[in-house]
Amino acid sequence: MAAAGALLIQGGGLSTAAPVKTVALEQIGFGAFAELQNTVFRVQAGGQTIALELVEARLAGAHPYSSPAAPDAQNERFALLFAGSLAQPLTQDTYWFEQPRIGRFGMFIAPIGHQDSSRLYYEAIFNRPQPIAASPPAMRGRVRGQLR
């Protein structure tokens, strides 16, 4: 049995019992999520661990009527689309997500319904200041301290 705070991932060729580091969601940029498309995230929900696949990470531009001088004009805007089992539906809420390359973080998701008959879909939408604006270019968009 894995120790508290550890994540045991089985399937898909991944297996680890190493503790997963907790990371603030504000430190994880779009680039880190984009690199993880088509990978599984483990979500803690009501004492269960539910697998969600990140099926899409997409950038969102500024609204066509927004001003370049608006306070949020330089914000990072993107959306994440996750897919999960019909047998384990999640409600709109904030959950603990775990992914070996990023770590453990809390994130709000909302169900967006069925796009096919085999899975449920969830979305997380971001419109926030750039996560690591003062860091060197190689660090932007990744979790701080986790370069490959």
N, C-alpha and C positions, 0 to 999 in steps of 0.2 A: 504494500500500500504506500502511496506517495505521501510525503510529509505535508503538513498544512502549508499553504502558500505555494505548493508545487502543482504543476500541470502535467498530467499524463496524457499524451496524445497518442492514439492508436489509429492505424489506417493511413492510407496515402503515403506509406513509407516513412512517416515521421514517428519518432518515439523518443521521449525525453522525460526524465523525472527531475530535472534540474529546476530549482525555484525560478519563477518568472518574476522579473523586476516590474514593480508598479511605476508607471510613467503618466505624467499629466497629459491629457488629450491635447492641450494647447501646445505641447512640444512635438506633436506628430503632424507633419505637413502632408500636403497632397501627394508629393512625390513618394513618400514612404508607403502610402496606401496604394498608389498606382502600381508600384512594384509588386504588390501582393494580390493583384487580381487573380481570380481563379484559385485562391487558397482558402483554407478553412480557418475560421476563427471560432473559438469556444466561448460560449456565452453562459454566464451563471444566472439562472432564473429559478427562483423558488426552490432551491436545494438541488436542482438538476443542472446538468451541463448539456447544452444544446449546441449542435454544430450549425454554423451559418457560413455559407460560401460567399466571398466577396466577388460578385459577378461583374460589377462595373464601378469604376472610379472615373468621374468625368468633371472636367473644369466647367465652371459656369461664369460667363462674362458679366459685365455690369449691365444693368437694365438700360435699354436704349434711351430712356429719358433721364437717366441720372447724370448729374454734373460731374466733370472731372475734379471739381473743387469740393465735392461732397466729403464729409468726414470719413466715410467708409470707402472712398474711391480706390484706395490702394489695398483694400482687404483681399484676403485669399478667399475665393468662392469656389466651392466644389460640392459634389454630392456623391454619396456612396450607396450602392444598391447591393443588398444581401439577399440570398435565397436560403430558405430552410424548409424543413419537413412539414407536410400538412398535418402530421400526427403530433407536432409539438409547436402549436401556435404561440406567439408572443404578443403581448399588448403593447401599446404605446407607453414607453417608460425608459428609464436610464438603467442600463445593465453593465455588469463587469464583462469586458471582452478580454480574451487572452489569445495572443498569437506569438509563437516563439521568437520571431525576428523583431517584433516591436516591444512586446511585454504585455503587461496587464494595465487596462485603462477603463474608465467609465465613459459610456457614450449613450446618448439619447437616440433611440430609433422609433420609427412609427411604421405600422403595417400599411402597405399600399395596395394590398389585394393580390389577386391571382393574375399572373400573366400567362400561365399555362395551367394545366390540370394536375401537375405533379408537385408543385412547390408553392410556398407562400413567400412573398417579397416584402422587404423592409428597406426603409431609406433613412439616411442621416444626411442632413443638409448643413453646410458650413458657410458662414459669412463672418469672417473674423480677421483681426490684424494678423499679419504674417507671423508665423510661430517663432522664427529665429532670425530676425532682421539684422542683428548685429554680428552674426557669425560669418565665417568665411563662406564663399560660394559653394564649396564642396559639401557643407553641412546643411544648406538650405533644403527644406523639404524632407529631411530625414529626422529620425529621433536623435536628439542630442547625445553625443558620445557613442553612437552605434554606426560607424562607417564600416563598410565591408572591406 
